[in-house]
Amino acid sequence: MPDVPTTCPPAASASSEAAAKREASPACDSAAEKQPCPDQKRAKHSGSKTRNKKRLPRKANADEAMLDAIELMMRNAWRDAAPDADPQSMPKAFGWPANDSHAEADFCRAPPIASKLSGGQPSECEIDVHVHELTERGVGLATRESAHDLRQLALAGMRPWAFLVPFTLRGETVRVRSVRHEWGYTQSDLLAVVQKSPLRIDVPCSYFGQCSGCQLQHMAYADQLDFKRQMVRRALDHANPLFSNLPVSRVIQSPLEFGYRTKLTPHFDIRKDTTPENVAIGFALVGQRKVLDIEDCMIGTDTVRAGAKKAREVTKAKIASYKRGATLLIRETNVPKDHPESDVTDVPASELVKDYVLDHKGWVTDLVGELKFRYPASSFFQNNSSILPAFTGYVRDELSKWNQNLSDATSQGSTRVLTHLVDAYCGSGLFGIACHSDFEKVVGIEISNESISCANNNAKMNGAHNCDFLLGDASKIFDKVDASPMNTAVIIDPPRKGSNPDFLDQLIAYGPRVIVYIACGVPAQARDLNHMFSRGAISIDGSTAPVEVKPASVYTVAGVQPFDLFPQTYHVENIITLVLQD
């Protein structure tokens, strides 16, 4: 028998990305409709039915990651239904003939039920659905069909209408409210869990299900780590099916599951209909462009939580002076115990104590083991200091391991093969400084003058005198490296969007002995890896892509190691090591 339905928080709604898209999506489908004639404008303002004209979903506005997730769900259902079948017999498309855009549009613009935003009544918009997968963002992917019926549809080359439901788990049956129709799927609010997964746990945070900050608190931490490992595998497989054979190590967990985050940025909006005393200060309400008032955030460190309390008090005391909203900043720092304003340069890390910074123009001192890093409070730095020693230590150990392996292979004994390190996208110098002791020379490149200044000051403060951080475009980074590529390792740590083809092509042309690619955006990392493969620069199972001119440098994937820097969220960091073939 199904479990008794569990009532969910009233704001357990569709993802915040969807909410932003709701506001950004055009209301009409054609260019002519986007530019109405004067008569249409008058009719619109006079209350004509033009205002309520049905909006047709457009593929261009759909979330590609969600479309990919639906396609993956159907492929998995087909494999489950026919485990012994030839993979080549899998349908090229599910639901319509491959490349038939008209049939695709007919299906993707024909949702089976009404939606809240299209004017449907509550009773018309509520439905029970079965959750089959979780997307890379931790959102449940559900259909009206059971797992058995889904497999039968897949075998027949058909597809069901999909529903995206936050805060759900695979195998659950849930009651949802249809909010907004997209291209072949519907963004939905979670109303109740009708049949629970045995993996669902009670959540400690009273804001979970309403706050957009965490997505996975209803999973045990071990299950979160399994989910993130699977997301790395999925990203690699999606970029190139050949990458599915790459072994992905178990995710290295954060020492802290809660109380780890050293930075919080709550915000508030000033609305005409809100009195100053009722202004909410917190984070986005899931699926809406509203702020949920958050008095305390459990993923912040104790110091940051104390700073957030103070920041709320200060802001509320002067809230009437604000004409519009603002974003607060609370960041953990380390200061001398008896003289918090004193210079930390010559103070050992062991003699520093925790404090917080609320000023966007202030400065922060972070500790990574015995290393100290100083940078502006408003700039980027990793926000989970509890895992940074292991995170930077893994990179250092990978470089050291391959230095030793290469020395042994070339019979150079204790002589280092890797003498130079290039730290691309170096920021405040975190990885270059953490790894400097194993190299004769470290060169870091950044496009931010402020970051370069911080990196050089941090190198001096930590006695890393072999580090030189230079201002420059990462796409021209190797113009500044005077070492032989055969003696050089390169660390890549790009932003979430990944690197760019020009830089990757220059990297291939330069041909360093070892490459360590650190990514906060795993799909972008997988895409970049596939770009290198398409250039013939990566060998998978002894094979490379067919290219007219084979590059001089061809790499083997020597390791795929995920790290969990952000427990309770879907985010995962990943490190891939590439080693030049002989």
C-alpha positions in Angstrom: 0.0 0.0 0.0 1.3 3.5 -0.7 2.5 5.6 2.2 0.3 8.3 3.6 0.9 11.4 1.5 3.5 13.7 3.0 2.5 17.4 2.7 5.3 19.5 1.3 6.1 23.2 2.1 3.8 25.5 0.3 6.7 26.9 -1.8 8.2 23.6 -2.9 8.0 24.8 -6.5 9.8 24.6 -9.8 13.4 25.5 -10.1 14.7 29.1 -9.8 16.3 28.8 -13.2 12.8 28.2 -14.6 11.5 31.2 -12.8 14.2 33.4 -14.3 13.3 32.0 -17.7 9.6 32.7 -17.1 10.4 36.3 -16.9 12.8 36.3 -19.8 10.8 34.3 -22.3 9.0 36.1 -25.1 5.2 36.1 -24.8 4.7 35.4 -28.5 6.1 33.0 -31.0 6.7 35.1 -34.1 8.6 38.3 -34.8 5.4 39.9 -35.9 3.7 39.2 -32.6 6.7 40.6 -30.7 6.1 43.9 -32.4 2.3 44.5 -32.3 0.7 47.1 -34.4 -0.8 50.2 -32.7 -4.3 48.6 -32.8 -3.0 45.6 -31.0 -1.3 47.8 -28.4 -4.6 49.6 -27.8 -6.5 46.4 -27.5 -4.0 45.0 -25.1 -4.3 48.0 -22.8 -8.1 48.0 -23.1 -8.4 44.6 -21.6 -8.9 42.7 -24.9 -8.4 38.9 -25.1 -5.1 39.7 -26.8 -3.6 39.9 -23.4 -4.5 36.2 -22.7 -3.4 34.9 -26.0 -2.0 31.4 -25.5 1.8 31.3 -25.4 3.3 28.6 -27.5 6.5 27.0 -26.1 9.6 27.4 -28.3 12.5 25.0 -28.4 14.9 27.9 -28.4 13.6 28.9 -24.9 13.8 25.3 -23.5 16.6 24.3 -21.1 19.0 22.2 -23.1 20.1 20.3 -20.0 16.5 19.3 -19.3 16.0 18.1 -22.9 19.2 16.1 -22.6 17.9 14.6 -19.3 14.7 13.5 -20.9 16.5 11.9 -23.8 18.8 10.1 -21.4 15.8 8.9 -19.4 14.3 7.3 -22.6 17.6 5.7 -23.6 18.0 4.2 -20.1 14.4 3.0 -20.2 15.1 1.3 -23.6 18.2 -0.4 -22.3 16.3 -1.6 -19.2 13.6 -3.0 -21.4 15.9 -4.7 -23.9 19.2 -5.4 -22.0 20.4 -7.9 -24.6 19.5 -5.9 -27.7 22.0 -4.5 -30.1 22.6 -0.9 -29.1 22.5 0.1 -32.8 18.8 -0.9 -32.8 17.9 1.8 -30.3 15.6 4.4 -31.9 17.4 7.5 -33.2 14.6 9.6 -31.6 11.8 8.9 -29.2 8.3 10.3 -29.8 8.7 11.4 -33.4 10.8 10.4 -36.5 14.4 11.6 -36.3 14.9 15.1 -37.7 11.2 15.6 -38.2 10.9 19.1 -36.7 7.1 19.3 -37.5 6.3 16.1 -35.7 8.5 17.2 -32.8 6.7 20.5 -32.5 3.3 18.8 -32.6 4.3 16.7 -29.7 6.2 19.3 -27.6 3.4 21.9 -27.9 0.6 19.5 -26.8 0.8 19.1 -23.0 -1.7 16.7 -21.5 -3.0 18.9 -18.7 -3.5 22.6 -18.0 -1.0 24.7 -16.2 -1.2 27.4 -13.6 0.3 30.1 -15.7 -1.9 29.3 -18.7 -5.0 30.0 -16.5 -5.8 26.4 -15.4 -7.8 25.9 -12.3 -6.1 24.1 -9.4 -8.1 20.9 -9.9 -7.1 20.9 -13.6 -3.4 21.3 -12.8 -2.9 18.7 -10.2 -1.7 15.2 -11.1 0.2 12.2 -9.6 3.4 11.3 -11.4 6.3 8.8 -11.0 9.9 10.0 -10.7 12.3 8.0 -12.8 15.5 10.1 -12.8 17.2 13.1 -11.2 18.6 15.7 -13.5 22.1 17.1 -13.1 20.6 19.9 -10.9 19.0 17.4 -8.6 15.4 17.9 -9.9 13.2 14.9 -10.3 12.2 13.9 -13.9 8.8 12.3 -13.8 6.0 11.0 -16.0 2.4 9.9 -15.6 3.6 6.4 -16.6 5.1 3.9 -14.2 8.6 2.5 -14.7 7.1 -0.5 -16.5 5.0 1.6 -18.8 7.9 3.9 -19.5 10.0 0.9 -20.7 7.2 -0.2 -23.0 6.9 3.2 -24.5 10.7 3.3 -25.1 10.6 0.0 -26.8 7.9 1.3 -29.1 10.0 4.4 -29.9 7.5 6.6 -28.2 7.9 9.1 -25.3 5.7 10.4 -22.5 5.2 14.0 -21.4 7.7 14.8 -18.7 7.3 16.8 -15.5 10.2 18.4 -13.6 9.6 18.2 -9.9 12.1 19.6 -7.3 12.9 17.9 -4.0 12.0 14.4 -5.1 13.9 11.1 -5.4 14.0 8.3 -8.0 11.2 5.8 -7.5 8.8 8.1 -5.7 5.2 8.8 -6.6 4.4 12.4 -6.0 1.5 14.8 -6.4 2.3 17.9 -8.4 0.8 21.1 -9.7 1.6 22.0 -13.3 3.1 25.5 -13.3 4.4 26.2 -16.8 4.7 24.2 -20.0 8.0 24.1 -21.9 9.1 22.2 -25.0 7.9 18.7 -24.2 8.0 19.0 -20.5 6.3 20.9 -17.6 7.8 22.8 -14.7 5.9 21.6 -11.6 5.4 22.4 -7.9 5.7 19.5 -5.5 2.5 19.2 -3.4 2.9 15.9 -1.6 4.9 12.7 -1.6 2.4 9.9 -2.1 4.9 7.0 -2.0 8.3 7.7 -0.5 11.7 6.4 -1.6 13.5 4.4 1.2 16.4 6.8 0.6 14.4 9.9 1.7 15.4 11.3 5.1 14.1 14.0 7.4 15.7 17.3 6.7 17.2 19.5 9.5 16.5 22.8 7.9 13.1 24.4 8.2 13.6 26.4 5.0 14.3 23.4 2.8 11.7 23.1 0.1 11.3 26.8 -0.1 14.8 28.2 -0.2 16.7 27.9 -3.5 20.1 27.4 -1.8 20.0 23.6 -1.2 18.5 20.9 -3.4 19.6 17.6 -1.7 19.0 17.7 2.0 16.4 15.0 1.7 19.2 12.6 0.7 21.6 11.0 3.1 25.1 12.3 2.6 26.5 9.0 1.2 23.6 9.1 -1.4 24.5 12.7 -2.3 28.1 11.6 -3.0 26.8 8.7 -5.2 24.5 11.1 -7.1 27.4 13.5 -7.8 29.6 10.7 -9.0 26.9 9.6 -11.4 26.5 13.2 -12.6 30.2 13.3 -13.5 29.8 10.0 -15.4 26.6 11.4 -17.1 28.4 14.6 -18.2 31.3 12.7 -19.7 29.0 10.2 -21.5 26.9 13.1 -22.8 29.9 14.9 -24.2 31.2 11.7 -25.9 29.9 8.1 -25.5 33.5 6.9 -25.6 34.1 8.8 -22.3 31.7 6.4 -20.6 34.5 4.0 -20.3 36.6 6.4 -18.2 36.8 5.2 -14.6 35.4 7.9 -12.2 36.7 7.7 -8.6 34.5 8.0 -5.6 33.7 11.5 -4.7 36.0 12.8 -1.9 33.7 14.1 0.7 33.7 17.4 2.6 34.8 17.0 6.2 31.7 19.1 7.1 28.2 18.3 5.8 26.7 21.4 7.3 28.4 24.5 8.7 31.1 24.5 6.0 30.3 27.6 3.9 32.7 30.6 4.5 30.6 33.1 2.5 27.0 34.0 2.3 25.3 36.6 0.2 21.7 37.1 1.4 19.7 39.9 -0.4 16.5 41.8 -0.2 14.1 43.7 -2.5 12.2 46.9 -1.8 8.7 46.5 -3.1 6.0 49.2 -3.1 3.5 46.9 -1.3 6.0 46.0 1.5 6.5 48.0 4.7 10.1 48.4 5.9 9.6 46.1 8.9 8.3 43.3 6.6 11.2 43.3 4.1 12.5 39.8 3.7 16.3 39.3 3.9 17.5 36.0 2.6 17.6 33.9 -0.6 15.4 33.4 -3.6 12.1 31.6 -3.0 12.2 28.5 -5.2 10.6 29.1 -8.6 9.7 32.7 -7.9 11.4 36.1 -8.1 10.8 36.7 -4.5 13.0 36.6 -1.4 12.5 34.1 1.4 13.3 35.6 4.8 16.2 33.5 6.2 17.1 34.1 9.8 19.8 31.5 9.9 21.5 29.4 7.3 22.8 25.9 8.4 25.4 25.5 5.7 27.3 28.6 6.9 30.1 28.3 9.4 29.4 29.4 13.0 31.4 32.6 12.3 29.5 33.3 9.1 26.1 32.6 10.8 27.1 35.1 13.6 28.0 37.6 10.9 24.7 37.1 9.1 22.8 37.8 12.3 24.7 41.0 12.7 24.2 42.0 9.1 20.5 41.4 9.3 20.3 43.6 12.5 22.3 46.5 10.8 20.3 46.3 7.6 16.9 46.2 9.3 17.8 49.2 11.4 18.3 51.3 8.3 16.0 49.6 5.9 13.9 52.7 5.5 16.9 54.5 3.9 17.0 52.0 1.0 15.3 53.0 -2.3 15.8 49.5 -3.8 17.2 46.1 -2.9 20.7 45.2 -2.1 23.0 42.2 -1.6 24.7 41.7 1.7 28.1 40.0 2.1 29.2 37.9 5.0 32.6 36.3 4.7 34.8 34.4 7.2 38.3 35.7 7.8 41.2 35.1 10.1 42.8 37.8 12.3 45.4 38.1 15.0 43.8 37.2 18.3 44.5 40.4 20.3 44.9 42.8 17.4 42.2 42.1 14.8 43.3 45.1 12.6 46.9 44.1 12.6 48.8 42.9 9.5 48.7 39.1 9.3 51.8 38.8 7.0 54.2 37.7 9.8 51.6 36.0 12.1 51.7 32.2 12.0 48.4 30.6 10.9 48.1 28.8 14.2 47.9 32.2 16.0 45.0 33.5 14.0 41.3 33.4 15.1 38.1 33.4 13.2 36.2 36.6 12.5 33.8 37.9 9.9 33.8 40.7 7.3 30.6 42.5 6.2 32.1 45.3 4.1 32.3 44.5 0.3 35.4 46.6 0.2 37.0 44.8 3.1 39.8 42.2 3.0 39.7 38.5 3.9 42.5 36.2 5.1 41.8 32.5 4.3 43.8 29.6 5.6 44.7 26.4 3.7 46.7 24.3 6.1 49.6 26.6 7.1 49.2 28.7 3.9 47.6 32.1 4.1 45.7 33.8 1.3 44.6 37.4 1.4 42.1 38.9 -1.1 39.3 41.4 -1.4 36.1 40.3 0.2 34.1 40.8 -3.0 36.4 38.6 -5.1 36.3 34.9 -5.8 37.8 32.2 -3.5 36.7 28.7 -2.7 34.0 28.8 0.0 34.6 25.6 1.8 37.9 25.9 3.7 37.4 22.5 5.5 38.1 20.6 2.3 40.7 22.9 0.7 43.8 21.1 2.2 42.6 17.8 0.6 41.6 19.6 -2.6 44.9 21.4 -3.2 46.7 18.4 -1.8 45.3 16.1 -4.4 46.5 18.4 -7.2 50.0 18.6 -5.6 50.1 14.8 -5.1 49.0 14.2 -8.7 51.8 16.4 -10.0 54.4 14.8 -7.7 53.3 11.3 -8.6 53.6 11.9 -12.3 56.9 13.7 -11.8 58.2 10.6 -10.1 56.7 8.2 -12.6 58.2 10.2 -15.5 61.6 10.3 -13.8 61.6 6.6 -13.3 60.5 6.0 -16.9 63.3 8.1 -18.2 65.9 6.6 -15.8 66.5 10.1 -14.4 66.2 8.8 -10.8 65.8 11.7 -8.4 66.1 14.3 -11.1 62.8 16.1 -11.7 61.3 15.9 -15.2 58.7 18.5 -14.4 60.6 21.6 -13.4 58.0 24.3 -14.4 54.4 24.8 -13.5 51.9 27.0 -15.4 48.8 28.0 -13.4 46.2 29.2 -15.9 43.2 31.2 -14.5 45.3 31.5 -11.3 43.1 33.9 -9.3 44.7 34.8 -6.0 47.3 32.0 -6.5 45.7 29.1 -4.6 47.0 26.2 -6.7 50.3 27.6 -7.9 51.3 28.5 -4.3 50.1 25.2 -2.9 52.2 23.3 -5.4 55.2 25.6 -5.7 57.7 23.6 -3.6 57.9 20.8 -6.2 59.0 23.1 -9.0 61.8 25.3 -10.0 59.5 27.9 -11.4 55.7 28.6 -11.2 54.1 31.0 -13.7 50.5 32.1 -13.1 48.3 34.1 -15.5 45.1 36.1 -14.8 43.2 38.8 -16.7 42.5 40.7 -13.5 45.1 43.1 -12.3 43.7 43.0 -8.8 44.0 39.2 -8.7 47.6 39.3 -10.0 48.5 41.8 -7.3 46.9 39.5 -4.6 48.6 36.4 -6.0 52.1 38.0 -6.0 51.5 39.3 -2.4 50.3 35.9 -1.3 53.4 34.2 -2.8 55.6 36.6 -0.9 53.7 36.1 2.3 54.0 32.3 2.0 57.7 32.3 1.0 56.9 31.0 -2.5 59.7 33.0 -4.1 59.7 30.8 -7.2 56.2 32.1 -8.2 55.6 34.8 -10.7 52.0 35.8 -11.4 51.5 37.8 -14.6 48.7 39.9 -16.1 47.6 38.5 -19.4 44.9 36.7 -21.5 44.8 33.0 -20.8 44.3 32.5 -24.5 47.9 33.7 -25.0 49.3 32.2 -21.9 52.1 30.2 -23.5 53.7 33.3 -25.0 54.9 34.0 -21.4 56.4 30.5 -20.7 60.0 30.1 -21.6 60.4 26.4 -20.4 60.3 23.3 -22.6 56.8 21.8 -22.7 58.5 18.4 -21.9 59.5 19.8 -18.5 56.2 21.7 -17.9 52.9 20.8 -16.2 49.8 23.0 -16.6 47.0 23.6 -14.1 43.7 24.8 -15.7 41.0 26.1 -13.3 38.5 28.1 -15.5 35.2 29.6 -14.5 32.0 27.5 -14.6 31.5 28.1 -18.3 34.8 26.3 -19.0 37.7 27.2 -21.2 37.5 28.3 -24.9 38.6 26.5 -28.1 41.4 29.0 -28.8 43.0 28.3 -25.5 42.6 24.6 -25.8 44.1 24.6 -29.2 47.1 26.5 -27.9 47.4 24.1 -25.1 47.5 21.2 -27.5 50.1 23.0 -29.7 52.3 23.7 -26.7 52.0 20.1 -25.5 52.9 20.2 -21.8 53.9 16.8 -20.2 51.0 16.8 -17.7 47.7 18.7 -17.5 45.5 19.0 -14.4 42.0 20.3 -15.3 40.0 21.6 -12.2 36.4 22.3 -12.9 33.4 23.7 -11.0 31.3 23.2 -14.2 31.6 19.5 -15.0 29.5 19.6 -18.2 31.8 22.4 -19.6 34.9 20.3 -18.6 33.5 17.3 -20.4 32.8 19.5 -23.5 36.4 20.8 -23.4 37.7 17.3 -23.1 35.7 16.3 -26.1 37.1 19.3 -28.0 40.6 18.1 -27.4 39.5 14.6 -28.4 38.1 16.0 -31.7 41.5 17.5 -32.4 43.1 14.1 -32.1 44.8 15.1 -28.8 43.2 12.6 -26.5 43.4 8.8 -26.8 40.6 6.7 -25.4 41.2 2.9 -25.2 44.2 3.4 -27.5 42.2 5.2 -30.2 42.1 8.8 -31.3 39.6 10.8 -33.4 40.3 10.7 -37.1 41.9 14.0 -38.1 43.8 15.2 -41.2 46.9 16.2 -39.3 47.6 14.3 -36.1 48.9 16.7 -33.3 52.3 16.1 -31.9 50.9 15.9 -28.4 48.4 13.1 -27.6 47.2 12.6 -24.0 45.8 9.7 -21.9 43.2 10.4 -19.3 45.1 9.3 -16.1 42.5 10.2 -13.5 39.0 11.5 -12.9 38.5 12.6 -9.3 35.3 14.4 -8.1 35.3 16.5 -4.9 32.3 17.6 -2.9 32.8 21.3 -2.0 29.1 22.0 -1.5 27.2 19.4 0.4 23.4 19.6 0.3 23.5 21.1 -3.2 23.9 19.6 -6.6 27.2 21.2 -7.3 30.3 19.0 -7.7 34.0 19.9 -8.5 36.0 17.5 -10.7 39.7 17.1 -11.4 40.9 15.4 -14.6 44.6 14.5 -15.1 45.9 14.2 -18.6 49.4 12.7 -19.3 51.3 13.0 -22.5 51.8 9.7 -24.3 55.3 8.6 -25.1 
